[in-house]
Structures are given as C-alpha cells and as structure tokens.
Amino acid sequence: MDHEACALRLNGLSMRFGPVIAVSDVTLDVRQGHVHALLGENGAGKSTTVKLLSGLITPTNGSIEVFGKPVVLRSPLHAQSLGIQTAFQEMTMLPDLSVMDNMLLPHAPSGATGMLSRRKLRRQIEQHMDELEFDISLDVLVRELNLAVQQKIEIARAAFRKPRILLLDEPTSTLSSSDVEWLGRIIARLKSCGVTIIFISHRMKEVNEFCDDLSILRNGKHIATRPVHEYTHNEVVELIVGRSISQVFPQKTVDQTSDVVLAMENVSSGSACNIDLQLHRGEILGIAALQGMGQLDVFETCFGLRQPQQGRLLLDGKEITLLSPEDAIRTNVGIGFVPEDRKTEGLLLNQSGLKNASLPVLRNFTRWGAIDGQNEANSAAAVFKRINLHERAIWMDASSFSGGNQQKIVIAKWLLARSRILLLFDPTRGIDVGTKHELYELMADFVRHGGAILFYSTEIPEVVNMSHRVHVMYKGRVRATLDGSAISETRVMESAMGQSEVLPEAVNG
C-alpha cells in the first residue's frame, strides 16, 4: 500500500497486560478516506487496538503512524488533537448530566463568558443533530435514555468533534435495524468528506454494506487484510475462529412438549398490553420486535422486576406472584434472566467469575453459616467446563474477561442454579461469531434436556433460526404468532413494523 495513502499504520504493535498478551506484533495499514472493518472473536485484540489508537494505553512494543508521521499517543486528548475520535461500545457518558453536557465534554464552557459560548454551542449541536436526523432533547438526562439512544449519542458526539479518523467500537450492538440504517448514512456522509473510519462489528451484513477493507485478528495476531468483496462469508468465519463451522445454527429440536411451564394471561405491565403467552417445556419461544415495543417489560415481569397492572402469571399451571427476582429464582422450576446489559445488570465486575456464578444460590453452598468454598468452586468449575469457559474464571474478576466470556459467566450462574426456565434478552449482543455458535448450541442442548427458553434478539435471523414459535410485538401488543415454516425474516419484519396482523392463533406454514 502506498505510504502516502495511509491514514494509520501499525508497525509490529504489541500490548501485554502482565502475563496476558492482548495484541501481538500487529502490522497493518488503513487507507485514508476508507471504511476499514476490524473483525475477530471476543478477546482477539480488537478493543485493545482501539484503546491503543485512542491514547488510553500505550503499546508495550511497536509503533503507530498517523498520516505518515510516527506518534506516541499518550492520552485521549493527545489522540483527539491529531483528529482521532472514538465512539466506544462501553458508554463513556456521565449518566447524571444532560445530553448537551455530555456532547460538550471534556471541553464544556464555564463562567460568565461561558454562558454566551454555551448558547452558541447549543445552536451548533442542534444543527448537528438535525443534519444527523437525530431527534433528541438536549436537556434530558442520559440515565433516562435506553441503551440504543445512548449509543446514538456516543456516535453523534464523536462525529460532532469533526474527526479525521473515527473509531467505531461495535456501534451497532444495541441498535435496531432502522438505527443501523441511520448509522450507515452517517458513515457514507463522513466517508464522502474524506474521514477514515475503523469499524468494529460482529455482523457481516453491516461490514459488507459499510466497509471497503477488512482485517481479521485472532488471539491478538493479525491474520489477514483484504478488500471486503474478496472474502466469502464462510472464509471470514473460518479465519476468525480458526476452524470450520459446518452450520451457524443447530437443527431445531422436535421434542418440545405440551406442558406449559410459564404462562401470561391477559397481562399488562409497563408498555406491554394484554399479553397472552405460553412457554412449553423443551421449547424456545422467540419474541421479535423493534426497539421499545414492550418486549423488555414482558421479560422483566417474568423475572419479578416489575409487577403487572392486570392479568396473571402461571407457573406449571398455578398462579404465581413474583414480587422480586428472588421470588423468580426460588420458584420450584427456577427462572434465570440474562439481561440486555451484562456489565451493569448481569455482573459484579470487581468479583470473580466464581462469586458471580454462585451468588443467586449461595445458600446451597452454606452450612452452619459458613460457605463451603471447595464445594462452591467444584460446582462452578463443572458448569464452566460445560460452557467452555476457562478455569481462570474461578479466581479472576469478571472485568478481566472479554464480552463473550463475561456473557458466559452470566449464563453460568443460571445453570449453576439449575434453572429450568431461561429468559434470554438479546444474549448475543456484542459477541463474536464463535461464541455465538457456542451459545446457540447451549440453548439447543438446554431445551433438549427439558428446559424452556424465552428468547429476544435484535438480530432477526437469530430469532427465526433458533425459535420453535415466534411472538411478534408491535406497540406493546402481540400482533402475530408464527410457527414452523411460517417463521421467516420477511413475515417477522412485516409484523414488527405493523404491516400485518395474525391473531389469535399461530400461523403454521
């Protein structure tokens, strides 16, 4: 590649954290004015590379060139002064500040003269949001917004700083399909202005649509860089995971029973209205919906995080009242919940994988007021082995692990609790293709052995290919129920957008 055409050049870049080598001798070029995808499994070194380019950390070895000049990025402010801006997957905004204050950080004006500057900046931000087709109140507190909107603000803020190089670290992991299209328009616009973009994602559809070049990392090493159109889908998967995967989704089981383990009868809770739902033993029941259509309220009601205004819940045919998650966990069947945001809702990041996994059922390992540590560790280790989680999770903090392994810890605690019902709310968000495949197999094995899963995903192909039946929600109501061969992406999306309605019986193709 022509040296002058490079916006970024990584020369033998390595990063070590104690005994862990996160990035190992990576050398690659990023062409100026192009969109360059960076793919790899969780823990492959993608996020570490972003942190190195953002100035959050400095490499152990190797060098970085920005527009042909060697640089040592010693801080985020230094990186920003060179035109490098980052929209992180893990939100960097302050939840108790307004949208506008977060947009201005870390350069918010203050003092008497700052008031005039603030009014001018407000007009600039409003114009910027209009240009981005982003309708948002600048005065609302960030904590009052859902994850998707927060992610859009993160992207808008990075674009507002007029980057020459923009790093997008899994920007679509929380976004709906319409929001992904919104991001695509922003990327195209920035690219037309000569901005160089590094795009990290686990979704090949977006890579194919948005990106010019693709680099693959595996175990911290650079494996390949080529134009996107020169890769086949199967080749990308095999380069990422280092092995062949015969099929992405496992065969659906046919041994679901007529036994209803969990039911909702005319339940209204939050924005969910008049929900009728029956989850059978041995079944994966999919919930498909666009962002904010009441699906989260359904899951939270089933886990005791919110109580219905009307209707009733039944467990094994008997009415039940869940006043808290503890009630759900201690039912005779055991209900486990994998939430949308594993870092804030599913894990104690400063505790070990062992402590996280055993927390819901710690009483099972307690005798005479003391914890039987050996029994606790042995039981957790057996579950970790089952889900292919490294044994170091027994003693290492959850924060030390990649997103995919953190999600395995969240799931491990419900397997350790011997839950018969799993509520999986977008469980593959921000997870690489290899770990996704492992999770699909785990789901199939769980229902094959008599468990039941209520499953929501922002990725419609997952819902279509993993579910035995699908309830499609629109504006808080179940607008269609699809069964068997009637489950297709087209029919799901039509119903999710309010274009068709199939009630009350399931359609079976």
Secondary structure, DSSP 8 states (H G I E B T S, - for coil): --GGGEEEEEEEEEEEETTEEEEEEEEEEEETT-EEEEE--TTSSHHHHHHHHHTSS--SEEEEEETTEEE---SHHHHHHTTEEEE-SS--S-TTSBHHHHHHTT----HHHHHHHHHHHHHHHHHHHHHTT----TTSBGGGS-HHHHHHHHHHHHHHT--SEEEEESTTTT--HHHHHHHHHHHHHHHHTT-EEEEE-S-HHHHHHH-SEEEEEETTEEEEEEEGGG--HHHHHHHHHSS--S-SS----S---S-EEEEEEEEEETTEEEEEEEEETT-EEEEE--TTSSHHHHHHHHTTSS--SEEEEEETTEEE---SHHHHHTSSS-EEEE-S-IIIII--TTSBHHHHHHGGGGGGGEETTEE-HHHHHHHHHHHHHHTT--GGGGTSBGGGS-HHHHHHHHHHHHHHTT-SEEEEESTTTT--HHHHHHHHHHHHHHHHTT-EEEEE-S-HHHHHHH-SEEEEEETTEEEEEEEGGG--HHHHHHHHTTS--EEEEEEE-
